[in-house]
């Protein structure tokens, strides 16, 4: 069953955040992650203001999505994001076919 990372991010240091965005996709690829949305236009219809960046990444399974987040590769990339803004990352399992 597919799973999705849903990330909502406000960037405060674009230069430092770029270090993260240059490294993290390699970790996603190792675990079969595919970007469905990355940046682009967004509007908060309920629940407060929209974050600056909203990202959706699809994985083939919930286990792969969690393994990616916990991997050494992703954690190394994440270190470049820390201090560059605020992020909320949620992993959600998709519906059964």
Secondary structure as UniProt FT lines:
FT   STRAND          3..11
FT   HELIX           14..30
FT   TURN            31..32
FT   STRAND          34..39
FT   STRAND          53..59
FT   HELIX           62..70
FT   HELIX           72..81
FT   TURN            82..83
FT   STRAND          85..93
//
